[in-house]
Amino acid sequence: ALIGVVWALINMRYTNKSVLENEKRRTESYLGYIEKQRNRIHVLKEELRQSMIQMYPDTKQCLLYSVQAKELWTRNREHEDFLTERIGLGAGDISNYIEIPKERFEVVEDELNQKPYQLKKEEAILPGIPKTIDLSKEGIVGIVGTKEATLNIARILITQIAANNCYTDVRLAFVYDENKTDEWKRYGMLPHVWSAGYRVRYMASDPIEAEEVFLLLEEQLKEREVQAWEQKEKFEIPVILFVSDVSLLEGASIQRYISSDASRYHFTIVILADSYEKLPNQCSYVIEDTETFQGVHLLKTDTYDPVQFDEAKESETEEFVKELAVIRVNEEEEMGELPECLTFFEMYGIHTLEELKAAERLSLIHISEPTRLLSISY
């Protein structure tokens, strides 16, 4: 009996030792597998970072685009990121790109089962990727900071829009006070500030001109509001309005369209201010560049997303605008806009009274037929 007990103890010790050795090998093998997956994730993260940087290039790179640049105007209304514009670099959550086994019920808890979840949590954040804003989803965007900081962010947005989107797909409008800065004047050369056919330029440098631009935009927004109410599906050219001073909006009738849901009318207003208090109450998306914070502040959720902003120098921006100023493309007929007025000569396609040949035209009229009257504004 004693021999049997001793033999049983020997077997037990051998079994325990074997179990421990097997467990050690299993643990080491699985941890090695996890590390291989971690290294693989690191490679894929770098590939993803480079892909995103290529998709949303630095503003400095955009400022170097020439008329011949193949990168110029590569986005259009068919793209999901049609109006997604880069403002700088930051960190992003990429956990959706990391797939791990689904959690299963286990009678005995196994610590190794938690390793994939720990790995996903540790590798979920990817630093140094482009931070963007989707202007098609924001009705109001506030830019808060010092004068130079807000102007830099405005240059970034304008450059990105003008570099990525053709002027037949997006309109830019500018309302500013020329007595405070001449920063905005250069943008008058951009083809994006003109209506179809170059009949109207959406630029205003004083309160009187501002009201004229607001009225023109308001008429378009009224039509879009009706179409939205009637649920008519029609592509409307998005309008991005930059306002350098919120005081220029005081008393303006367009204020009824300055709301967080204005994007449903394909309209976005970007307002520069030196403090949050000067922004409209409905503004919930703020790009901030102050001493205390640099990044995007979403007021609805009170979340902060740090951003290392791109740099767009004033001189470089001016050269870029001059480069684009000479470009013309064939505009689609259905995207055209009706002229505000039509002169008598324009209607007949003539330049002088002699070209009208009034006597000849009069002799061809049959008096017996009813005469159709046409009211024309000169």
C-alpha positions in Angstrom: 0.0 0.0 0.0 2.8 2.3 0.9 4.4 1.7 -2.5 1.1 2.5 -4.2 0.9 5.8 -2.4 4.4 6.8 -3.3 3.9 5.9 -6.9 0.7 7.9 -7.0 2.5 10.9 -5.5 5.3 10.5 -8.1 2.7 10.4 -10.9 1.0 13.4 -9.5 4.2 15.4 -9.4 5.1 14.4 -12.9 1.6 15.3 -14.1 1.7 18.7 -12.4 5.2 19.4 -13.8 4.0 18.3 -17.3 0.9 20.5 -17.0 3.0 23.5 -15.9 5.5 22.9 -18.8 2.7 22.6 -21.3 1.0 25.8 -19.9 4.4 27.6 -20.1 4.9 26.6 -23.7 1.3 27.5 -24.5 1.6 30.9 -22.9 5.0 31.6 -24.5 3.7 30.5 -27.9 0.6 32.6 -27.7 2.4 35.7 -26.4 4.8 35.3 -29.3 1.9 35.2 -31.7 0.5 38.3 -30.1 3.8 40.1 -30.6 3.9 39.1 -34.2 0.4 40.5 -34.6 1.5 43.7 -32.9 4.4 44.1 -35.3 2.1 43.4 -38.2 -0.3 46.1 -36.9 2.5 48.6 -36.7 3.3 48.0 -40.4 -0.3 48.3 -41.4 -0.7 51.5 -39.2 2.2 53.1 -41.1 0.7 52.1 -44.4 -2.6 53.6 -43.3 -0.9 56.8 -42.2 0.9 57.2 -45.5 -2.3 56.5 -47.4 -4.2 59.1 -45.5 -1.4 61.7 -45.9 -1.5 61.0 -49.7 -5.2 61.3 -49.7 -5.2 64.6 -47.6 -1.9 66.3 -48.4 -0.3 69.1 -46.4 -1.6 72.6 -47.2 2.0 73.6 -48.0 2.0 70.9 -50.7 -1.4 72.2 -52.1 0.0 75.7 -52.3 2.6 74.4 -54.8 -0.1 73.1 -57.2 0.2 74.6 -60.7 -2.3 74.6 -63.6 -0.7 71.4 -64.9 -0.6 69.6 -61.5 -2.4 66.3 -61.8 -3.5 66.6 -58.1 -5.5 69.8 -58.8 -9.3 69.4 -58.5 -9.2 65.6 -58.1 -12.5 65.5 -56.0 -16.0 65.9 -57.3 -19.6 65.6 -56.1 -19.5 61.8 -56.6 -16.9 61.3 -53.9 -17.9 60.6 -50.3 -15.2 63.0 -49.1 -16.2 65.7 -51.6 -15.9 68.6 -49.1 -13.7 66.9 -46.5 -10.7 69.2 -46.0 -7.5 68.8 -44.1 -6.6 71.4 -41.4 -3.6 69.7 -39.8 -2.3 66.5 -38.1 -3.4 64.7 -35.0 -4.3 61.3 -33.6 -7.2 59.2 -34.6 -9.0 56.1 -33.4 -8.4 53.2 -35.8 -9.9 50.4 -33.6 -12.4 49.6 -36.3 -9.5 48.5 -38.5 -8.3 46.0 -36.0 -10.3 42.7 -35.9 -10.0 40.3 -33.0 -11.8 37.0 -32.2 -15.3 37.4 -30.7 -15.5 36.8 -27.0 -16.7 33.3 -26.1 -18.1 31.8 -23.0 -15.4 29.9 -21.0 -16.1 27.6 -18.0 -12.5 28.3 -16.7 -11.3 31.8 -17.2 -8.2 32.0 -19.4 -6.1 35.1 -19.1 -4.7 34.6 -22.6 -8.2 35.3 -24.0 -7.9 38.9 -22.9 -4.6 39.5 -24.8 -6.3 40.3 -28.1 -8.5 42.9 -26.4 -5.5 44.4 -24.7 -3.7 44.5 -28.0 -6.6 46.3 -29.7 -6.9 48.8 -26.9 -3.1 49.5 -26.9 -2.9 50.0 -30.7 -6.2 51.8 -31.2 -4.7 55.3 -31.5 -2.8 56.3 -34.6 -0.8 59.5 -34.3 0.3 61.8 -37.1 -2.6 61.4 -39.4 -4.5 64.2 -41.2 -7.3 65.8 -39.2 -10.2 66.9 -41.4 -13.5 68.7 -41.4 -16.4 67.7 -43.5 -17.9 71.0 -44.6 -20.9 69.3 -46.2 -22.1 68.4 -42.7 -21.5 71.6 -40.9 -23.8 74.6 -41.1 -21.7 76.9 -39.0 -18.0 76.7 -38.4 -16.3 79.0 -35.9 -12.6 79.9 -35.9 -11.5 81.2 -32.6 -8.0 82.7 -31.7 -5.8 85.6 -32.3 -6.1 87.5 -35.6 -3.1 85.8 -37.2 -4.1 82.4 -35.9 -7.6 82.6 -37.3 -6.4 84.0 -40.6 -4.0 81.0 -40.9 -6.8 78.5 -40.4 -8.9 80.4 -42.9 -6.1 80.3 -45.4 -5.8 76.5 -44.8 -9.5 75.9 -45.5 -9.6 78.2 -48.5 -6.5 76.6 -50.0 -7.7 73.1 -49.4 -11.1 73.8 -51.0 -9.7 75.7 -54.0 -7.0 73.0 -54.5 -9.3 69.9 -54.2 -12.5 71.1 -55.8 -13.2 72.7 -59.2 -15.1 76.0 -59.1 -18.0 74.4 -61.0 -18.6 72.1 -57.9 -18.3 74.6 -55.0 -18.7 78.4 -54.6 -16.7 80.5 -52.2 -18.0 83.8 -50.8 -16.2 86.4 -48.7 -17.6 89.2 -46.6 -15.0 91.3 -44.8 -14.1 94.9 -43.7 -11.3 96.3 -45.9 -10.6 98.9 -43.2 -9.4 96.2 -40.8 -7.3 94.0 -43.2 -6.6 93.5 -46.8 -6.1 89.8 -46.3 -9.3 88.8 -48.2 -8.9 91.0 -51.2 -6.7 88.5 -53.0 -9.4 85.8 -53.0 -11.3 87.9 -55.5 -9.1 86.4 -58.2 -10.2 82.8 -57.4 -12.6 81.4 -60.0 -14.6 79.9 -57.1 -16.0 83.3 -56.1 -17.9 83.9 -59.4 -21.3 82.7 -60.4 -21.7 80.7 -63.5 -20.9 82.7 -66.6 -18.9 85.2 -64.4 -21.8 87.5 -63.9 -21.7 87.9 -60.1 -18.7 87.9 -57.8 -19.4 86.9 -54.2 -17.1 89.4 -52.6 -17.9 92.2 -50.2 -15.5 94.6 -48.5 -17.9 96.8 -46.6 -21.4 96.7 -45.0 -23.2 97.9 -48.1 -21.6 95.4 -50.4 -22.1 92.7 -47.7 -25.8 93.3 -47.7 -25.8 92.9 -51.5 -24.0 89.6 -51.3 -26.3 88.4 -48.5 -29.3 89.2 -50.6 -28.0 87.2 -53.6 -27.2 84.2 -51.4 -30.5 84.5 -49.6 -32.4 84.2 -52.9 -30.5 81.0 -53.7 -31.1 79.6 -50.2 -34.9 80.4 -50.4 -35.0 78.3 -53.6 -33.1 75.5 -52.0 -35.4 75.6 -48.9 -38.4 75.1 -51.2 -36.7 72.2 -53.0 -35.8 70.6 -49.7 -39.4 71.0 -48.5 -40.7 69.5 -51.8 -38.1 66.7 -51.5 -36.8 67.4 -55.0 -33.5 65.7 -55.6 -31.2 68.1 -57.4 -27.5 68.8 -57.0 -27.0 72.3 -55.7 -23.5 73.8 -55.8 -22.3 74.1 -52.2 -21.6 77.6 -51.0 -19.0 78.3 -48.3 -19.3 81.8 -46.9 -16.4 83.3 -45.0 -17.2 86.2 -42.7 -14.2 88.0 -41.1 -16.2 89.9 -38.5 -19.5 88.7 -37.0 -20.6 92.3 -36.6 -21.1 92.3 -40.4 -24.0 89.9 -39.9 -25.9 92.2 -37.6 -29.4 92.9 -39.0 -28.7 90.9 -42.1 -31.7 89.0 -43.4 -29.6 86.0 -44.2 -29.3 85.3 -40.5 -32.3 83.0 -40.7 -30.2 80.6 -42.7 -27.3 80.8 -40.3 -27.9 77.6 -38.3 -26.3 74.3 -37.5 -28.5 72.6 -40.1 -27.9 75.0 -42.9 -25.9 72.3 -44.6 -29.1 70.7 -45.7 -29.3 73.7 -48.1 -25.7 73.0 -49.2 -24.6 76.2 -47.3 -21.9 76.6 -44.7 -20.8 79.8 -43.0 -17.3 80.1 -41.5 -17.0 82.9 -39.0 -13.7 84.3 -37.5 -13.7 85.6 -33.9 -11.3 86.2 -31.1 -13.6 84.6 -28.5 -16.4 82.1 -28.2 -18.8 84.7 -27.0 -18.8 86.4 -30.4 -19.9 83.3 -32.3 -23.6 82.6 -33.0 -25.4 80.6 -30.3 -26.0 77.7 -32.8 -22.4 77.3 -33.6 -21.3 73.9 -32.2 -18.2 73.2 -34.3 -15.2 75.4 -33.3 -11.7 75.3 -34.6 -9.6 76.8 -31.8 -6.1 78.1 -31.9 -5.4 79.8 -28.5 -2.8 79.6 -25.8 -4.9 77.0 -23.9 -5.9 74.7 -26.8 -5.2 74.0 -30.4 -7.7 71.8 -32.2 -11.4 71.1 -32.7 -13.9 71.7 -30.0 -17.3 70.1 -30.4 -19.6 72.0 -28.1 -22.6 69.6 -28.2 -20.5 66.9 -26.6 -17.9 69.2 -25.1 -15.1 67.0 -26.6 -11.7 68.3 -27.6 -9.6 66.9 -30.5 -6.0 68.3 -30.5 -4.7 69.3 -33.9 -1.2 70.5 -35.0 -2.4 73.0 -37.6 -0.9 73.2 -41.1 0.7 76.5 -42.1 -0.4 78.7 -45.0 1.7 81.8 -45.4 0.1 84.9 -46.8 2.7 85.3 -49.6 2.4 81.6 -50.7 -1.4 81.8 -50.6 -1.4 84.9 -52.9 0.8 83.1 -55.5 -1.5 80.1 -55.4 -4.5 82.2 -56.0 -2.8 83.9 -59.0 -2.0 80.5 -60.4 -5.7 79.4 -60.3 -7.1 82.7 -61.5 -6.4 81.9 -65.2 -8.1 78.5 -65.3 -11.3 78.1 -67.2 -13.4 74.9 -67.7 -16.5 74.2 -69.7 -19.4 74.6 -67.3 -22.4 72.3 -67.7 -25.5 74.0 -69.0 -27.7 72.8 -66.2 -25.4 74.3 -63.6 -25.8 77.7 -65.0 -27.6 80.5 -63.3 -30.1 83.0 -64.8 -28.7 86.5 -65.3 -30.2 89.2 -63.1 -31.1 91.2 -66.2 -31.0 90.9 -70.0 -30.5 93.9 -72.2 -32.3 94.3 -75.6 -29.0 94.0 -77.5 -28.0 90.9 -75.5 -31.3 89.2 -76.3 -30.7 89.6 -80.0 -26.9 88.9 -79.8 -26.1 92.3 -81.4 -23.9 95.3 -80.4 -25.2 98.3 -82.3 -28.6 99.5 -83.4 -27.7 99.1 -87.1 -27.2 95.3 -86.5 -30.9 95.1 -85.4 -32.2 95.8 -89.0 -35.4 97.0 -87.5 -37.0 98.0 -90.9 -36.4 94.5 -92.3 -37.7 92.8 -89.2 -40.9 95.0 -89.3 -41.6 94.1 -92.9 -41.8 90.5 -92.0 -44.5 90.9 -89.3 -48.0 89.8 -90.3 -50.4 92.3 -88.9 -53.2 89.8 -88.9 -51.4 87.6 -86.4 -51.6 88.5 -82.7 -48.5 90.4 -81.4 -46.8 88.9 -78.4 -45.5 91.5 -75.9 -42.2 91.0 -74.1 -41.2 93.0 -71.1 -37.4 93.6 -71.0 -35.3 95.3 -68.3 -32.4 97.4 -69.6 
